[in-house]
């Protein structure tokens, strides 16, 4: 959950997998590393399904400015 009433920000809640990806982003892992780690945690889910979900989730985070890729950061240097 991400919220602050003093700044009138939106509230975001992640499901268990979303929360796990959020934690992994904090460790400065690449998308490929996140997918590999999740594949080990959820071996019953096909890797391409995990990859699609992770990329979609990160894209959603970027659209809400909750995450910014290194490539986008370089655009502002």
TIVO-2410 file (N, C-alpha, C; in nm, 3 decimals):
# residues 77
REC num residu      c1      c2      c3 atome chaine
REC   1      X   0.084  -0.117   0.000     N      A
REC   1      X   0.000   0.000   0.000    CA      A
REC   1      X   0.089   0.123   0.000     C      A
REC   2      X   0.052   0.222  -0.077     N      A
REC   2      X   0.128   0.346  -0.086    CA      A
REC   2      X   0.028   0.460  -0.081     C      A
REC   3      X   0.035   0.539   0.024     N      A
REC   3      X  -0.065   0.643   0.040    CA      A
REC   3      X  -0.014   0.747   0.139     C      A
REC   4      X  -0.060   0.871   0.123     N      A
REC   4      X  -0.030   0.975   0.219    CA      A
REC   4      X  -0.140   1.079   0.212     C      A
REC   5      X  -0.222   1.086   0.314     N      A
REC   5      X  -0.337   1.177   0.315    CA      A
REC   5      X  -0.295   1.324   0.310     C      A
REC   6      X  -0.178   1.357   0.362     N      A
REC   6      X  -0.134   1.496   0.366    CA      A
REC   6      X  -0.103   1.552   0.227     C      A
REC   7      X  -0.068   1.465   0.135     N      A
REC   7      X  -0.034   1.509   0.001    CA      A
REC   7      X  -0.140   1.472  -0.101     C      A
REC   8      X  -0.251   1.417  -0.055     N      A
REC   8      X  -0.362   1.379  -0.143    CA      A
REC   8      X  -0.316   1.285  -0.255     C      A
REC   9      X  -0.234   1.187  -0.218     N      A
REC   9      X  -0.185   1.090  -0.315    CA      A
REC   9      X  -0.283   0.974  -0.329     C      A
REC  10      X  -0.269   0.903  -0.439     N      A
REC  10      X  -0.351   0.784  -0.461    CA      A
REC  10      X  -0.304   0.672  -0.371     C      A
REC  11      X  -0.395   0.583  -0.344     N      A
REC  11      X  -0.362   0.464  -0.265    CA      A
REC  11      X  -0.341   0.348  -0.361     C      A
REC  12      X  -0.231   0.278  -0.343     N      A
REC  12      X  -0.200   0.162  -0.426    CA      A
REC  12      X  -0.187   0.040  -0.336     C      A
REC  13      X  -0.252  -0.065  -0.375     N      A
REC  13      X  -0.240  -0.192  -0.304    CA      A
REC  13      X  -0.196  -0.297  -0.405     C      A
REC  14      X  -0.099  -0.377  -0.364     N      A
REC  14      X  -0.047  -0.482  -0.451    CA      A
REC  14      X  -0.091  -0.617  -0.398     C      A
REC  15      X  -0.114  -0.710  -0.489     N      A
REC  15      X  -0.137  -0.847  -0.445    CA      A
REC  15      X  -0.002  -0.904  -0.400     C      A
REC  16      X  -0.002  -1.028  -0.355     N      A
REC  16      X   0.120  -1.088  -0.300    CA      A
REC  16      X   0.235  -1.088  -0.402     C      A
REC  17      X   0.203  -1.121  -0.526     N      A
REC  17      X   0.308  -1.124  -0.629    CA      A
REC  17      X   0.356  -0.983  -0.660     C      A
REC  18      X   0.264  -0.889  -0.672     N      A
REC  18      X   0.302  -0.750  -0.696    CA      A
REC  18      X   0.391  -0.695  -0.585     C      A
REC  19      X   0.356  -0.728  -0.462     N      A
REC  19      X   0.437  -0.684  -0.348    CA      A
REC  19      X   0.577  -0.746  -0.355     C      A
REC  20      X   0.584  -0.871  -0.400     N      A
REC  20      X   0.716  -0.938  -0.411    CA      A
REC  20      X   0.801  -0.870  -0.519     C      A
REC  21      X   0.740  -0.839  -0.633     N      A
REC  21      X   0.813  -0.770  -0.740    CA      A
REC  21      X   0.859  -0.633  -0.690     C      A
REC  22      X   0.773  -0.563  -0.620     N      A
REC  22      X   0.808  -0.431  -0.564    CA      A
REC  22      X   0.932  -0.442  -0.476     C      A
REC  23      X   0.936  -0.544  -0.390     N      A
REC  23      X   1.052  -0.567  -0.305    CA      A
REC  23      X   1.177  -0.593  -0.388     C      A
REC  24      X   1.163  -0.671  -0.493     N      A
REC  24      X   1.278  -0.705  -0.577    CA      A
REC  24      X   1.331  -0.583  -0.651     C      A
REC  25      X   1.243  -0.492  -0.688     N      A
REC  25      X   1.288  -0.370  -0.756    CA      A
REC  25      X   1.378  -0.288  -0.664     C      A
REC  26      X   1.352  -0.293  -0.536     N      A
REC  26      X   1.432  -0.218  -0.440    CA      A
REC  26      X   1.575  -0.269  -0.433     C      A
REC  27      X   1.597  -0.393  -0.474     N      A
REC  27      X   1.731  -0.452  -0.473    CA      A
REC  27      X   1.808  -0.425  -0.601     C      A
REC  28      X   1.756  -0.339  -0.688     N      A
REC  28      X   1.821  -0.300  -0.813    CA      A
REC  28      X   1.849  -0.420  -0.904     C      A
REC  29      X   1.757  -0.515  -0.906     N      A
REC  29      X   1.769  -0.630  -0.995    CA      A
REC  29      X   1.719  -0.593  -1.133     C      A
REC  30      X   1.768  -0.664  -1.233     N      A
REC  30      X   1.716  -0.646  -1.368    CA      A
REC  30      X   1.583  -0.719  -1.379     C      A
REC  31      X   1.508  -0.688  -1.483     N      A
REC  31      X   1.381  -0.757  -1.506    CA      A
REC  31      X   1.407  -0.906  -1.523     C      A
REC  32      X   1.511  -0.942  -1.595     N      A
REC  32      X   1.545  -1.082  -1.614    CA      A
REC  32      X   1.574  -1.154  -1.483     C      A
REC  33      X   1.644  -1.086  -1.393     N      A
REC  33      X   1.674  -1.146  -1.263    CA      A
REC  33      X   1.547  -1.164  -1.180     C      A
REC  34      X   1.457  -1.067  -1.188     N      A
REC  34      X   1.330  -1.078  -1.116    CA      A
REC  34      X   1.251  -1.196  -1.169     C      A
REC  35      X   1.245  -1.209  -1.301     N      A
REC  35      X   1.172  -1.321  -1.361    CA      A
REC  35      X   1.234  -1.454  -1.319     C      A
REC  36      X   1.365  -1.463  -1.323     N      A
REC  36      X   1.433  -1.586  -1.283    CA      A
REC  36      X   1.405  -1.620  -1.136     C      A
REC  37      X   1.410  -1.519  -1.050     N      A
REC  37      X   1.384  -1.542  -0.908    CA      A
REC  37      X   1.240  -1.588  -0.885     C      A
REC  38      X   1.146  -1.525  -0.954     N      A
REC  38      X   1.006  -1.567  -0.939    CA      A
REC  38      X   0.984  -1.707  -0.996     C      A
REC  39      X   1.056  -1.740  -1.101     N      A
REC  39      X   1.044  -1.875  -1.158    CA      A
REC  39      X   1.088  -1.979  -1.056     C      A
REC  40      X   1.192  -1.948  -0.982     N      A
REC  40      X   1.236  -2.040  -0.876    CA      A
REC  40      X   1.134  -2.048  -0.762     C      A
REC  41      X   1.069  -1.936  -0.731     N      A
REC  41      X   0.969  -1.934  -0.624    CA      A
REC  41      X   0.838  -2.001  -0.667     C      A
REC  42      X   0.805  -1.989  -0.795     N      A
REC  42      X   0.680  -2.044  -0.848    CA      A
REC  42      X   0.709  -2.134  -0.969     C      A
REC  43      X   0.772  -2.248  -0.946     N      A
REC  43      X   0.813  -2.334  -1.058    CA      A
REC  43      X   0.695  -2.389  -1.140     C      A
REC  44      X   0.577  -2.386  -1.085     N      A
REC  44      X   0.460  -2.438  -1.156    CA      A
REC  44      X   0.406  -2.340  -1.261     C      A
REC  45      X   0.453  -2.216  -1.259     N      A
REC  45      X   0.408  -2.115  -1.355    CA      A
REC  45      X   0.512  -2.103  -1.466     C      A
REC  46      X   0.466  -2.110  -1.593     N      A
REC  46      X   0.561  -2.098  -1.705    CA      A
REC  46      X   0.638  -1.966  -1.701     C      A
REC  47      X   0.765  -1.973  -1.736     N      A
REC  47      X   0.850  -1.855  -1.731    CA      A
REC  47      X   0.798  -1.742  -1.819     C      A
REC  48      X   0.745  -1.773  -1.936     N      A
REC  48      X   0.695  -1.666  -2.023    CA      A
REC  48      X   0.573  -1.596  -1.962     C      A
REC  49      X   0.493  -1.669  -1.884     N      A
REC  49      X   0.379  -1.609  -1.815    CA      A
REC  49      X   0.428  -1.513  -1.708     C      A
REC  50      X   0.530  -1.555  -1.635     N      A
REC  50      X   0.588  -1.470  -1.531    CA      A
REC  50      X   0.649  -1.345  -1.595     C      A
REC  51      X   0.723  -1.362  -1.703     N      A
REC  51      X   0.787  -1.249  -1.770    CA      A
REC  51      X   0.685  -1.147  -1.817     C      A
REC  52      X   0.577  -1.195  -1.877     N      A
REC  52      X   0.472  -1.105  -1.925    CA      A
REC  52      X   0.410  -1.027  -1.809     C      A
REC  53      X   0.383  -1.097  -1.699     N      A
REC  53      X   0.322  -1.033  -1.583    CA      A
REC  53      X   0.415  -0.930  -1.520     C      A
REC  54      X   0.543  -0.964  -1.509     N      A
REC  54      X   0.640  -0.872  -1.449    CA      A
REC  54      X   0.656  -0.747  -1.534     C      A
REC  55      X   0.671  -0.763  -1.664     N      A
REC  55      X   0.686  -0.647  -1.753    CA      A
REC  55      X   0.561  -0.560  -1.748     C      A
REC  56      X   0.445  -0.620  -1.747     N      A
REC  56      X   0.320  -0.544  -1.738    CA      A
REC  56      X   0.310  -0.469  -1.606     C      A
REC  57      X   0.345  -0.536  -1.497     N      A
REC  57      X   0.340  -0.473  -1.365    CA      A
REC  57      X   0.436  -0.354  -1.358     C      A
REC  58      X   0.558  -0.373  -1.404     N      A
REC  58      X   0.656  -0.265  -1.401    CA      A
REC  58      X   0.612  -0.149  -1.490     C      A
REC  59      X   0.554  -0.181  -1.604     N      A
REC  59      X   0.502  -0.077  -1.693    CA      A
REC  59      X   0.393   0.004  -1.623     C      A
REC  60      X   0.306  -0.065  -1.551     N      A
REC  60      X   0.201   0.005  -1.475    CA      A
REC  60      X   0.263   0.096  -1.368     C      A
REC  61      X   0.366   0.046  -1.300     N      A
REC  61      X   0.434   0.128  -1.200    CA      A
REC  61      X   0.494   0.253  -1.263     C      A
REC  62      X   0.556   0.236  -1.380     N      A
REC  62      X   0.617   0.351  -1.448    CA      A
REC  62      X   0.512   0.452  -1.492     C      A
REC  63      X   0.398   0.404  -1.537     N      A
REC  63      X   0.291   0.495  -1.579    CA      A
REC  63      X   0.239   0.579  -1.462     C      A
REC  64      X   0.245   0.523  -1.342     N      A
REC  64      X   0.202   0.595  -1.223    CA      A
REC  64      X   0.318   0.668  -1.154     C      A
REC  65      X   0.436   0.665  -1.214     N      A
REC  65      X   0.557   0.727  -1.161    CA      A
REC  65      X   0.596   0.669  -1.025     C      A
REC  66      X   0.566   0.541  -1.004     N      A
REC  66      X   0.608   0.472  -0.881    CA      A
REC  66      X   0.741   0.402  -0.901     C      A
REC  67      X   0.783   0.389  -1.024     N      A
REC  67      X   0.911   0.329  -1.059    CA      A
REC  67      X   0.960   0.398  -1.185     C      A
REC  68      X   1.091   0.411  -1.196     N      A
REC  68      X   1.150   0.473  -1.314    CA      A
REC  68      X   1.269   0.387  -1.356     C      A
REC  69      X   1.274   0.353  -1.484     N      A
REC  69      X   1.384   0.271  -1.534    CA      A
REC  69      X   1.512   0.353  -1.542     C      A
REC  70      X   1.624   0.283  -1.542     N      A
REC  70      X   1.754   0.349  -1.556    CA      A
REC  70      X   1.761   0.424  -1.689     C      A
REC  71      X   1.701   0.366  -1.793     N      A
REC  71      X   1.702   0.432  -1.924    CA      A
REC  71      X   1.629   0.565  -1.919     C      A
REC  72      X   1.515   0.568  -1.852     N      A
REC  72      X   1.440   0.692  -1.842    CA      A
REC  72      X   1.515   0.794  -1.756     C      A
REC  73      X   1.582   0.749  -1.651     N      A
REC  73      X   1.659   0.840  -1.569    CA      A
REC  73      X   1.770   0.908  -1.650     C      A
REC  74      X   1.831   0.831  -1.740     N      A
REC  74      X   1.938   0.887  -1.824    CA      A
REC  74      X   1.887   0.998  -1.915     C      A
REC  75      X   1.758   0.993  -1.950     N      A
REC  75      X   1.701   1.098  -2.034    CA      A
REC  75      X   1.703   1.234  -1.964     C      A
REC  76      X   1.707   1.234  -1.831     N      A
REC  76      X   1.702   1.359  -1.754    CA      A
REC  76      X   1.839   1.407  -1.710     C      A
REC  77      X   1.943   1.336  -1.749     N      A
REC  77      X   2.079   1.378  -1.711    CA      A
REC  77      X   2.125   1.496  -1.793     C      A
***
